[in-house]
């Protein structure tokens, strides 16, 4: 029998070894309950078990987002063989303004809320002064490593407004890589004058953009949005979003257009050409875009647009262009105001 006085130290040693193993799993981006194969890809069209992956995250340090493995229990299929044809989207991707909506593949409820509020078909906008060809929206979603949910495949086939990128949706740098992938796809597949990058939790006031913003936009050298400056770099290594001094030396970010921004086609093309792994180490796409321009196009200034607001608050009461909406009910409320040609982000108690 083991002496009692040795049992506690031994327990600490065993516990420490176990914690180290779990920590290595976490840091490498691999969940201990996952089934991982790095030798061969999944069989074409094969439905994979929940959690099955075939490749590590496409990030330099192996970090993945904390919610990566909180995925619904969907059927998984090999993405390359299951993605529906993009020919129809490409065929109709011609507009003055292209709206690229960066979206989380899991969150169809957000896309549905947008489809019922502002991401409408051409005929629904005709009464609001928006003509066919004024704008085109496309959702850009990613994969979970090399797999995609069959539900996303069905959604893409049903609505014809989803492009499935080859980016890993839940890597720590997913947003930045997805934006660059989307810009490259747009340059190759679409005809447009300006591109608006937004997300699946934004409300975009299309009639206001067409009536007020597009006419006064520069056709070239345009980088516009809500200008932010003085933001501190996250140096906390205990958070997912920290950035080391080796990857980005300054302690504050350069001025940038926050979250939702518009680029003229020439500027979007320049972004795609200039972007490299150095800039991709900044995980926030809006900051990385501004940092890229500060190096590659230092003469390019941000055109501040006050009607691109982060959130409707009592202090914000104006005909805005883009705002963040975190609830489906508010998305619907904004959509109703837009269709009724009312001011959005207004103080309802002063109506």
C-alpha positions in Angstrom: 0.0 0.0 0.0 1.2 3.5 -0.9 2.1 5.7 2.2 -0.6 8.3 2.8 1.9 11.1 3.0 3.0 10.5 -0.6 -0.5 10.4 -2.1 -1.1 14.1 -2.1 2.2 15.0 -3.9 1.7 12.2 -6.4 -1.8 13.5 -7.1 -0.4 17.0 -7.8 2.2 15.5 -10.2 -0.4 13.5 -12.1 -2.8 16.4 -12.2 0.0 18.7 -13.5 0.9 16.3 -16.3 -2.8 16.0 -17.3 -3.2 19.8 -17.3 -0.1 20.1 -19.4 -1.4 17.6 -22.0 -4.8 19.4 -22.1 -3.0 22.8 -22.5 -0.9 21.4 -25.4 -4.1 20.2 -27.1 -5.7 23.7 -26.6 -2.6 25.6 -27.8 -2.3 23.4 -30.9 -5.9 24.2 -31.8 -7.1 20.6 -31.4 -9.9 19.7 -29.0 -9.2 16.5 -27.0 -12.6 15.0 -28.2 -11.9 15.6 -31.8 -11.2 12.9 -34.4 -8.3 14.3 -36.4 -6.7 12.9 -39.6 -3.8 14.7 -41.2 -2.9 12.0 -43.6 -5.8 12.0 -46.0 -8.8 14.2 -46.8 -12.3 13.0 -46.2 -13.9 10.9 -48.8 -15.8 13.0 -51.4 -19.4 13.5 -50.3 -19.0 11.4 -47.2 -21.0 12.5 -44.2 -18.6 13.0 -41.3 -19.3 12.7 -37.6 -19.7 15.8 -35.4 -16.3 17.2 -34.6 -14.4 15.4 -37.3 -11.7 17.5 -38.9 -9.0 16.9 -41.5 -6.7 19.8 -41.0 -5.3 22.1 -38.3 -6.4 25.8 -38.2 -4.8 28.0 -40.8 -3.2 30.3 -38.2 0.5 30.8 -37.4 0.3 30.0 -33.7 -2.5 27.4 -33.8 -5.1 29.4 -31.9 -8.8 28.9 -32.6 -11.7 30.8 -31.4 -13.2 29.8 -28.0 -16.5 28.9 -29.6 -15.1 26.7 -32.3 -16.3 23.4 -30.9 -19.7 24.7 -29.8 -21.1 23.9 -33.2 -24.7 22.5 -33.6 -24.9 18.8 -34.3 -25.2 19.0 -38.0 -24.2 16.5 -40.7 -20.8 17.3 -42.1 -19.8 16.9 -45.8 -16.6 17.5 -47.7 -16.8 21.2 -48.7 -15.1 20.9 -52.1 -17.5 18.3 -53.4 -20.7 19.7 -51.8 -20.5 23.4 -52.6 -23.3 24.4 -55.0 -22.5 26.1 -58.3 -21.6 29.8 -58.1 -22.4 30.5 -61.7 -25.7 32.2 -61.1 -24.3 34.5 -58.4 -21.3 35.4 -60.7 -23.7 36.0 -63.6 -25.7 38.5 -61.7 -22.8 40.1 -59.7 -22.9 43.5 -61.5 -23.8 46.6 -59.5 -22.7 50.1 -58.6 -22.3 49.0 -55.0 -21.2 45.4 -54.1 -22.1 44.5 -50.4 -19.9 41.8 -49.1 -21.5 40.4 -45.9 -18.9 38.5 -43.8 -20.9 35.9 -42.0 -20.5 33.0 -39.5 -21.7 29.8 -41.2 -23.5 28.7 -38.0 -25.7 31.8 -37.7 -28.4 31.4 -40.4 -30.8 33.3 -38.1 -28.8 36.4 -38.6 -28.8 36.0 -42.3 -32.5 35.4 -42.3 -33.1 38.5 -40.2 -31.2 40.5 -42.8 -33.1 38.8 -45.7 -36.4 39.9 -44.1 -35.2 43.5 -43.4 -32.7 44.9 -45.8 -31.1 42.1 -47.9 -34.1 42.1 -50.2 -34.6 41.2 -53.9 -34.6 43.9 -56.6 -38.4 44.0 -56.9 -38.8 44.7 -53.2 -36.7 47.8 -53.5 -38.3 49.3 -56.6 -40.8 51.3 -54.6 -38.0 52.7 -52.5 -36.1 54.3 -55.4 -33.5 51.6 -55.7 -33.1 50.3 -59.3 -31.7 47.0 -60.5 -28.0 47.3 -60.7 -27.7 49.8 -57.9 -26.5 47.2 -55.4 -25.8 43.5 -55.0 -25.2 41.7 -51.7 -23.4 38.4 -51.2 -22.8 36.5 -48.0 -19.2 35.1 -47.5 -19.0 32.2 -45.1 -16.2 29.8 -44.2 -15.7 26.2 -43.4 -14.9 24.2 -40.3 -11.5 23.1 -41.5 -12.3 21.2 -44.7 -15.9 20.5 -43.9 -19.2 22.4 -44.2 -22.6 21.7 -42.8 -25.2 20.2 -45.0 -27.6 22.9 -43.7 -25.4 25.7 -45.1 -25.3 23.8 -48.4 -29.1 23.7 -48.5 -29.4 27.4 -47.5 -27.0 28.4 -50.2 -29.0 26.4 -52.8 -32.3 27.9 -51.5 -31.4 31.6 -51.5 -28.6 31.8 -54.0 -26.8 34.5 -52.1 -24.0 32.6 -50.3 -20.4 32.1 -51.4 -18.5 29.5 -49.4 -14.8 30.5 -49.1 -11.9 28.2 -48.5 -11.1 29.9 -45.2 -11.4 28.3 -41.8 -14.4 30.0 -40.2 -13.2 29.6 -36.6 -9.5 30.3 -36.7 -8.5 33.3 -34.7 -7.7 35.2 -37.9 -10.8 34.0 -39.7 -12.3 37.5 -40.2 -9.2 39.0 -41.8 -8.6 36.1 -44.1 -12.2 35.9 -45.1 -12.3 39.6 -46.0 -9.2 39.3 -48.2 -10.6 36.1 -49.8 -13.9 38.0 -50.4 -12.1 40.9 -52.0 -10.1 38.6 -54.3 -13.3 36.8 -55.3 -15.1 40.1 -56.0 -12.3 41.4 -58.1 -12.3 38.2 -60.2 -16.1 37.5 -60.3 -18.0 40.8 -60.1 -18.4 44.2 -61.8 -18.7 47.1 -59.4 -17.6 50.6 -58.7 -17.6 50.4 -54.9 -17.5 47.6 -52.4 -19.0 47.8 -48.8 -17.6 45.3 -46.3 -20.1 44.6 -43.6 -21.2 41.7 -41.3 -24.2 39.6 -40.5 -25.0 41.8 -37.5 -25.3 45.0 -39.5 -28.3 46.8 -40.9 -27.5 48.5 -44.2 -29.8 51.3 -45.3 -29.7 50.6 -49.0 -32.1 53.4 -50.1 -30.1 56.0 -48.1 -26.9 54.8 -49.6 -28.2 54.9 -53.1 -29.9 58.3 -52.7 -27.4 60.1 -50.5 -24.0 58.4 -50.4 -23.3 56.8 -53.8 -23.8 60.1 -55.7 -21.1 61.9 -53.7 -18.6 59.0 -53.5 -15.3 59.4 -55.3 -15.0 56.8 -58.0 -11.3 56.3 -57.2 -9.1 56.5 -54.2 -12.0 56.1 -51.8 -11.6 54.5 -48.3 -14.7 55.6 -46.3 -16.3 54.7 -43.0 -16.5 55.7 -39.3 -13.0 56.9 -38.6 -11.5 55.7 -35.3 -8.1 56.6 -33.9 -6.0 56.1 -30.8 -7.2 52.5 -30.1 -4.8 50.6 -27.9 -3.3 47.2 -29.1 -4.3 44.2 -27.0 -1.2 43.0 -25.2 -2.9 40.6 -22.8 -1.6 37.1 -23.6 -4.4 35.6 -21.7 -7.0 36.7 -24.3 -7.6 35.2 -27.7 -7.2 38.5 -29.4 -3.8 39.6 -28.1 -1.1 40.7 -30.5 2.6 40.4 -29.6 5.1 43.3 -30.1 6.9 41.0 -32.5 3.9 40.9 -34.8 3.0 44.6 -34.4 5.4 46.9 -32.6 3.3 50.1 -32.0 1.1 50.2 -28.9 -1.7 52.0 -30.7 -3.3 51.2 -34.0 -3.2 53.7 -36.9 -6.5 55.5 -37.7 -9.0 53.1 -39.3 -12.6 52.9 -40.5 -14.4 50.8 -37.9 -15.9 47.4 -38.9 -18.0 48.6 -41.9 -16.2 50.5 -44.7 -16.4 51.3 -48.4 -13.6 51.0 -50.9 -13.6 52.1 -54.5 -12.6 49.3 -56.9 -9.1 50.6 -57.4 -8.5 50.7 -53.7 -9.9 47.2 -53.2 -7.6 45.9 -55.9 -4.6 47.7 -54.3 -5.5 46.1 -50.9 -5.6 42.6 -52.4 -2.2 43.1 -54.0 -0.5 44.7 -50.9 -1.9 42.3 -48.3 0.6 39.7 -47.0 1.2 37.6 -43.9 2.7 40.5 -42.0 -0.6 42.4 -42.1 -2.6 39.2 -41.5 -1.1 39.0 -38.0 -3.5 41.8 -37.0 -6.7 39.8 -36.5 -9.1 42.7 -36.7 -9.8 43.2 -40.4 -10.6 46.9 -40.2 -7.3 47.6 -38.4 -5.3 45.4 -40.8 -6.8 47.1 -43.8 -5.9 50.5 -42.4 -2.4 49.3 -41.5 -1.9 47.9 -45.0 -2.9 51.2 -46.5 -0.6 53.1 -44.1 2.3 51.2 -45.6 1.3 50.6 -49.2 -0.7 53.8 -49.8 0.3 56.4 -47.1 -1.4 59.2 -49.1 -4.8 57.5 -48.9 -6.9 59.2 -46.2 -10.0 57.9 -44.6 -13.1 59.7 -45.7 -15.0 59.9 -42.4 -18.7 59.1 -42.7 -20.7 60.0 -39.5 -23.8 58.2 -40.6 -22.0 54.8 -40.3 -22.7 54.3 -36.6 -21.7 51.4 -34.3 -25.0 51.2 -32.4 -28.3 53.1 -32.2 -28.3 55.0 -28.9 -30.3 57.9 -27.4 -27.5 60.1 -28.6 -27.8 58.9 -32.2 -30.9 60.2 -34.0 -30.2 60.6 -37.7 -30.7 59.0 -41.1 -27.8 56.6 -40.8 -26.3 54.4 -43.5 -25.1 51.3 -41.5 -25.5 50.3 -37.9 -24.9 47.3 -35.7 -27.9 45.3 -34.7 -27.5 42.4 -32.2 -31.2 41.3 -32.1 -33.4 40.0 -34.8 -36.4 42.1 -33.5 -34.4 45.3 -33.9 -33.3 44.2 -37.4 -37.0 43.8 -38.3 -37.9 47.1 -36.7 -35.2 48.9 -38.8 -36.5 47.1 -41.9 -40.0 48.3 -41.2 -38.8 51.9 -40.8 -36.8 51.7 -44.0 -39.7 50.4 -46.0 -42.0 53.1 -44.6 -39.4 55.7 -45.5 -39.0 56.7 -41.8 -35.8 57.9 -40.2 -34.0 54.9 -38.7 -32.2 55.2 -35.4 -34.8 57.8 -34.3 -35.9 58.4 -30.7 -39.1 56.4 -30.7 -40.4 58.3 -27.7 -40.3 61.5 -29.7 -42.2 60.2 -32.7 
